[in-house]
Amino acid sequence: MIIVSSVMFTFISYWRTAAVVLCDLASTAYYIGGIVEQSIGPAAPWFILAVMIFSYAVRSVYIESCTLFVRGGVYRVVREALGKFAAKIAVSALMFDYILTGPISGVTAGQYILGLTRDLYLYLTLGAQNDANLEVMLAAQDTFKPWVAWGSVAIACTITLYFFRQNLRGIHESSDKAMKIMIITTIMAVILIGWCVTTWAVQGPAHSADGTVNTVPIEPQIVPRVNPDTGEMEDPLGFVKDRPAAEGIRTLHGTDWLSLLGLAGVFIAFGHSILAMSGEETLAQVYREVESPKLSNFKKAAFVVFVYSIVLTAGISFLAVLLIPQDVRMAKYSNNLLGGLAMNVIGPAWSRLALNGFVVVVGGLILAGAVNTAIIGSNGVLNRVAEDGVMPEWFLRPHSKYGTTYRILFLILGLQLFTIFVSRGDVLLLGEAYAFGVVWSFVFQALAMVVLRFKDPRPREAKVPLNVRVGKYEVPIGLMLILAVLLISAVANLLTKVTATIGGLVFTGVFFAIFWVSERFYERRRLGVKHTHMEQFKQATAAEITPVGLGLNKIYRKLVSIRSVHNLFMLERALAEMDPTTTAMAVMTAKMVPVGEGPSDMTDLDAYDQKLMTAVVDRAEKAGKQVKPLIVPTNNPLHAVL
């Protein structure tokens, strides 16, 4: 008897789903404020808030796409709408996002940990937390910069290796870690935000050394600034800094923002902030693993992510600008704003250091969780590409013990470790480059969904709102508006983010070339036969089957027998009626043994077995309910069922 199990064939709750995504999205609270303020000044919180609100509209695009394709995401959606060529471009840009997500999170975690170590040392040796010794503190910090940078590289590599191991063991292991990380992050957020609000209520906004009171202006200041890490002047207008309109954008004020040039300035500022909206593609990639009721749980997870990101990411950004003195905020805390926030709340120095320590510990956990999310997302994307025949199915071979696609995981590990070393611990550099993949993957996703409204008008379980019926077509006004905002922001990013544009185009071009060459090579090897995806299974054999051996540990158990991929009505009905909290299901097929052979001689899956079991996995994933597939070699199918 053959027991088969699919790669990562487990399902997780909406809380675990939200936790996996939030480890990426909520972790941006630890670095997004400094990155955006470096580009547009102290108006950064307003634009981060705008991005967080807009993120729910983008999330609705991903929710609609997942109702069409259980194994969705950018690659599958763009391929169905725009073809394989556009899909390979989209997924190449997306991989740039994922390959950078892990390193920027890991390096930021290192910056927080070593920043706390440095501050603790200065506090104990120089009394540097005393405002009177501010100059001494800043001067002393400069001597620590190389150690902090390369120490952050070492910490990022360690975190990446740890979560590589966790993902090698499977999605449930890593989602359990993500859930624990988000619980402790929530506790930290409540304490920190409550303490900050109390400080603001008692003392009001912070004051700089010259007496200037902190404010959060709504007008962005799109002017050149010194990078606190490199000491070099950087212009947020990038490639267009010397164009005639550049000076006009730098001097916009008041009603000038209502002009066409002012609108361009708003989109430039919005584009510099859009990397706060990461994690959407990961939400689509984990849809496959969401338990029943699938769509309802998926929407709950999306809403949890939205509320959390508004409160934590946007809220922290406002508090940082209000409570950290203007003259030290970017000079000292550009890479660890939450640490700066903890050191500027009301209370004695020891209590602020203790709060900073708690923030750093939690920050290390959530940023490490973002590394985990990046690996999960990258793995899901490359799985979709390999399933489509663009990469060899050799990458999909499951691990002999854990059943995971370990070869893809090793590829991701190598790319992320390389990126960490190249960055040399520069968070602002990684953040600058990171935005390219984020925004262009969103553009491709939204464009594909607009096209699919006309190309594939079948009913959807969920739709982006604002639709107008014109004849036989439904015009997706809401989708088009989202696409317009994303496309304008993407073009603004392309023109103003030099590092992101150059790095993104080179990386996307290289990955596209690899995908294109690989697909052509394996098409020739198939001799013109169209590629059909077959699920890769981990096999085990047993002389006899028991409920315990199959892991059927629910109160009730159900057995469904199948034979043909064209007649799975009973399986679909059984899945629809099954309550996964009380019932476990085994799905079996009888494999006829030729005369003269024994059952023990048939321990491998042939092409038909693999096709049939792939159909079983597809139905189970769509329902979000776990089943136990098995194949019974026999010369009497009825006897095998009994």
Residue pairs with C-beta under 8 A, 6 or more apart in sequence:
1 541
1 542
1 543
1 544
1 545
1 599
1 630
1 631
1 632
1 633
2 539
2 540
2 541
2 591
2 602
2 603
2 605
2 630
2 631
2 632
2 633
3 539
3 540
3 541
3 542
3 545
3 549
3 550
3 628
3 629
3 630
4 537
4 538
4 539
4 540
4 605
4 613
4 629
4 630
4 631
5 403
5 537
5 538
5 540
5 628
5 629
6 403
6 535
6 536
6 537
6 538
6 613
6 617
6 629
7 383
7 396
7 398
7 403
7 404
7 405
7 535
7 536
7 537
7 538
8 170
8 171
8 289
8 403
8 404
9 403
9 617
9 620
9 626
10 170
10 171
10 172
10 289
10 626
11 289
11 290
11 291
11 292
11 580
11 624
11 625
11 626
12 20
12 171
12 172
12 175
12 286
12 289
12 290
12 291
13 291
13 297
14 290
14 291
14 297
14 298
14 300
14 301
14 304
15 179
15 301
15 304
16 175
16 176
16 178
16 179
17 175
17 283
17 286
17 289
17 290
17 297
17 298
17 301
18 182
18 300
18 301
18 302
18 304
18 305
18 308
19 175
19 178
19 179
19 181
19 182
19 369
20 174
20 175
20 178
20 282
20 286
20 372
20 373
20 376
21 279
21 282
21 283
21 286
21 301
21 305
21 373
22 178
22 182
22 185
22 279
22 304
22 305
22 308
22 309
23 178
23 181
23 182
23 366
23 369
23 370
23 372
23 373
24 101
24 105
24 278
24 279
24 282
24 369
24 370
24 373
24 374
24 377
25 277
25 278
25 279
25 305
25 308
25 309
25 313
26 182
26 185
26 308
26 309
26 312
26 313
26 366
27 105
27 108
27 366
27 367
27 369
27 370
28 275
28 276
28 278
28 313
29 312
29 313
29 316
29 317
29 338
30 108
30 112
30 336
30 337
30 338
30 363
30 366
30 367
31 104
31 108
31 335
31 337
31 427
31 431
32 48
32 273
32 275
32 276
32 313
32 317
32 431
33 44
33 45
33 48
33 316
33 317
33 320
33 321
33 337
34 330
34 333
34 334
34 335
34 336
34 337
34 427
34 428
35 275
35 427
35 428
35 431
35 432
36 44
36 47
36 48
36 272
36 273
36 276
36 317
37 44
37 321
37 329
37 330
37 334
38 225
38 227
38 228
38 234
38 236
38 330
38 334
38 428
39 222
39 225
39 236
39 269
39 272
40 47
40 220
40 221
40 222
40 236
40 269
40 272
40 273
41 217
41 220
41 221
41 222
41 223
41 225
42 214
42 215
42 216
42 217
42 221
42 321
42 326
43 216
43 217
43 218
43 219
43 220
43 221
43 269
44 220
44 273
44 317
44 321
45 216
45 314
45 317
45 318
45 320
45 321
46 216
46 218
47 220
47 269
47 270
47 272
47 273
48 273
48 276
48 313
48 314
48 317
49 310
49 314
49 317
49 318
50 270
50 273
51 270
51 273
51 274
51 276
51 277
52 276
52 277
52 306
52 309
52 310
52 313
52 314
53 310
54 277
54 485
55 276
55 277
55 280
55 306
55 309
56 302
56 306
57 464
57 478
57 482
58 277
58 280
58 442
58 446
58 482
58 486
59 280
59 283
59 302
59 305
59 306
60 462
60 464
60 465
60 478
61 445
61 446
61 449
61 464
61 479
61 482
62 72
62 280
62 281
62 283
62 284
62 302
62 445
63 295
63 298
63 299
63 302
63 462
64 449
64 460
64 462
64 463
64 464
65 72
65 73
65 77
65 284
65 445
65 448
65 449
66 72
66 284
66 287
66 295
66 298
67 295
67 460
67 461
67 462
68 77
68 80
68 452
68 456
68 458
68 460
69 76
69 77
69 80
70 287
70 288
70 618
70 621
70 622
71 288
71 384
71 387
71 621
72 284
72 287
73 281
73 284
73 285
73 380
73 381
73 384
74 87
74 90
74 91
74 94
74 281
74 284
74 381
74 441
74 444
74 445
74 448
75 87
75 90
75 91
75 94
75 381
75 384
75 385
75 388
76 87
76 384
76 388
77 445
77 448
77 449
77 452
78 86
78 87
78 90
78 91
78 444
78 445
78 447
78 448
79 86
79 87
79 388
80 448
80 452
80 455
80 456
81 447
81 448
81 449
81 451
81 452
81 455
81 456
82 444
82 447
82 448
82 451
84 388
84 390
84 519
86 444
86 448
88 390
88 512
88 515
88 516
88 519
89 444
89 508
89 512
90 440
90 441
90 444
90 445
90 448
91 381
91 384
91 385
91 511
91 515
92 507
92 508
92 509
92 511
92 512
92 515
93 436
93 437
93 440
93 441
93 444
93 504
93 508
94 281
94 381
94 437
94 440
94 441
95 378
95 381
95 382
95 437
95 507
95 511
96 433
96 436
96 437
96 503
96 504
96 507
96 508
96 511
97 278
97 281
97 434
97 436
97 437
97 438
97 441
98 281
98 374
98 377
98 378
98 381
98 412
98 437
99 374
99 378
99 412
99 415
99 416
99 419
99 507
100 419
100 430
100 433
100 434
100 437
101 278
101 370
101 371
101 373
101 374
101 377
101 434
102 160
102 370
102 371
102 374
102 375
102 416
102 419
103 156
103 160
103 416
103 419
103 420
103 423
103 430
104 427
104 430
104 431
104 434
105 156
105 367
105 368
105 370
105 371
105 374
106 152
106 155
106 156
106 157
106 159
106 160
106 367
106 368
106 371
106 420
107 152
107 153
107 155
107 156
107 420
107 423
107 425
107 426
107 427
107 430
108 152
108 335
108 336
108 363
108 367
108 427
109 152
109 155
109 156
109 159
109 363
109 364
109 367
109 368
110 148
110 151
110 152
110 153
110 154
110 155
110 156
110 425
111 148
111 152
111 335
111 336
111 425
111 427
112 336
112 338
112 339
112 359
112 360
112 363
112 364
112 367
113 155
113 360
113 364
114 144
114 147
114 148
114 151
114 152
114 155
115 148
115 335
115 336
115 339
115 360
116 339
116 356
116 357
116 360
118 141
118 144
118 148
119 128
119 129
119 339
119 343
119 353
119 356
120 353
120 357
122 128
122 129
122 137
122 140
122 141
123 129
123 349
123 353
126 133
126 136
126 137
126 140
127 133
128 136
128 137
128 140
129 137
129 343
129 349
129 352
129 353
130 349
134 209
134 328
137 332
138 328
138 331
138 332
141 332
145 229
148 425
149 229
149 424
149 425
149 426
150 424
150 425
151 425
152 425
153 420
153 421
153 423
153 424
153 425
156 371
156 420
156 425
157 417
157 420
157 421
159 367
159 368
159 371
160 371
160 375
160 413
160 416
160 417
160 420
161 413
162 368
163 174
163 177
163 368
163 371
163 372
163 375
164 375
164 409
164 412
164 413
166 173
166 174
166 177
166 372
167 173
167 174
167 372
167 375
167 376
167 379
167 404
167 409
168 399
168 402
168 404
168 406
168 409
169 402
169 404
170 402
170 403
170 404
171 286
171 289
171 376
174 372
174 375
174 376
175 289
177 369
177 372
178 369
178 372
178 373
181 365
181 366
181 368
181 369
182 366
182 369
184 362
184 365
185 312
185 362
185 365
185 366
187 362
188 358
188 359
188 362
189 311
189 312
191 355
191 358
192 316
192 338
192 341
192 342
192 355
192 359
193 311
193 315
193 316
193 319
195 345
195 346
195 347
195 355
196 319
196 323
196 341
196 345
197 319
198 345
198 346
199 323
199 344
199 345
199 346
200 319
200 322
200 323
202 346
203 346
204 213
205 213
205 214
205 215
205 322
205 323
206 213
206 214
206 322
206 323
206 324
206 325
206 326
206 344
207 213
207 214
207 325
208 214
208 325
208 326
208 327
209 325
209 327
210 327
212 326
212 327
214 321
214 322
214 323
214 324
214 325
214 326
216 318
216 321
216 322
219 252
219 253
219 257
220 265
220 266
220 269
222 236
222 237
222 249
222 250
222 252
222 265
222 268
222 269
223 236
223 250
224 233
224 234
224 235
224 236
224 241
225 233
225 234
225 236
225 330
226 232
226 233
226 234
227 233
227 234
227 428
228 330
228 331
228 334
228 428
229 334
229 335
229 426
229 427
229 428
229 429
230 426
235 241
236 268
236 272
236 496
237 246
237 249
237 250
237 268
237 496
238 495
238 496
238 497
238 498
238 501
239 495
239 496
239 498
239 501
240 246
240 495
240 496
245 261
245 264
248 261
249 261
249 264
249 265
249 268
252 261
252 262
252 265
256 262
257 263
257 265
257 266
264 492
267 488
267 489
267 492
268 492
268 496
270 489
270 492
271 435
271 439
271 489
271 490
271 492
271 493
271 496
271 497
272 435
272 493
272 496
272 497
274 435
274 438
274 439
274 489
274 493
275 431
275 434
275 435
275 438
275 439
276 309
276 313
277 438
277 442
278 434
278 438
279 305
279 373
280 442
281 377
281 381
281 441
281 445
282 373
282 376
282 377
282 380
283 298
283 301
283 302
283 305
285 376
285 377
285 380
285 381
286 376
286 380
287 294
287 298
288 380
288 621
290 297
290 298
290 301
290 624
291 297
291 580
291 624
291 625
292 580
292 623
292 624
292 625
293 624
294 622
294 623
294 624
295 461
295 462
297 624
299 462
316 337
316 338
316 341
317 337
319 341
320 329
320 333
320 337
320 338
320 340
320 341
321 329
323 341
323 344
323 345
324 333
324 337
324 340
324 341
324 344
325 344
328 340
329 337
329 340
332 340
333 339
333 340
334 427
334 428
335 427
335 428
336 360
336 363
338 359
338 363
339 356
339 359
339 360
339 363
341 359
342 352
342 355
342 356
342 358
342 359
343 352
343 353
343 356
344 352
345 352
345 355
347 355
371 416
374 416
375 409
375 412
375 413
375 416
378 408
378 412
379 405
379 408
379 409
379 412
382 391
382 395
382 405
382 408
382 411
382 412
383 396
383 405
383 408
385 391
385 515
386 392
386 393
386 395
386 396
386 405
386 408
387 396
387 533
388 531
388 533
389 519
389 522
389 523
389 526
389 531
389 533
390 515
390 518
390 519
391 515
391 518
392 518
392 522
393 534
393 536
394 407
395 405
395 407
395 408
395 411
396 405
396 407
396 408
396 536
397 405
397 406
397 407
397 536
398 404
398 405
398 406
398 536
398 537
398 538
399 405
399 406
399 538
400 538
403 538
405 536
419 430
423 429
423 430
429 499
432 497
432 499
432 500
433 499
433 500
433 503
433 504
434 500
435 493
435 497
435 500
436 493
436 494
436 497
436 500
436 501
436 503
436 504
436 505
436 508
437 504
439 486
439 489
439 490
439 493
440 490
440 504
442 486
442 490
443 483
443 486
443 487
443 490
446 479
446 482
446 483
446 486
447 483
447 487
449 464
449 476
449 479
450 476
450 479
450 480
450 483
453 473
453 474
453 475
453 476
453 479
454 473
457 472
457 473
457 474
463 476
464 476
464 478
464 479
464 482
465 478
466 476
466 477
466 478
466 481
467 474
467 475
467 476
467 477
467 478
468 474
468 475
468 477
469 475
493 500
493 501
494 501
495 501
522 531
523 531
532 611
533 614
534 607
534 610
534 611
534 614
535 610
535 613
535 614
535 617
537 605
537 610
537 613
537 629
539 603
539 604
539 605
541 603
542 549
545 586
545 630
547 553
547 557
547 584
550 584
550 586
550 628
550 630
551 584
551 628
552 584
552 586
552 628
553 584
554 580
554 581
554 582
554 583
554 584
555 582
555 583
556 582
556 583
556 584
557 583
557 584
557 585
557 586
558 574
558 578
558 583
558 584
558 585
558 586
559 585
559 586
559 587
559 588
559 641
560 570
560 571
560 574
560 585
560 586
560 587
560 588
560 627
561 587
561 588
561 589
561 590
561 641
562 568
562 570
562 571
562 587
562 588
562 589
562 612
562 616
563 589
563 590
563 612
563 637
564 612
565 611
565 612
565 615
568 615
568 616
568 619
571 587
571 616
571 619
572 619
574 585
575 585
575 619
575 620
575 623
575 625
575 627
576 623
578 585
578 623
578 625
580 624
580 625
580 626
584 626
584 628
585 625
585 626
585 627
585 628
586 627
586 628
586 629
586 630
587 616
587 627
587 628
587 629
587 630
588 629
588 630
588 631
588 632
588 640
588 641
589 609
589 612
589 631
589 632
590 631
590 632
590 633
590 634
590 637
590 640
590 641
591 602
591 609
591 631
591 632
591 633
591 634
592 633
592 634
592 635
592 637
593 599
593 601
593 602
593 633
593 634
593 635
595 635
599 633
599 634
602 633
605 613
605 631
609 631
613 629
613 631
616 627
616 629
617 629
620 626
620 627
632 640
634 640
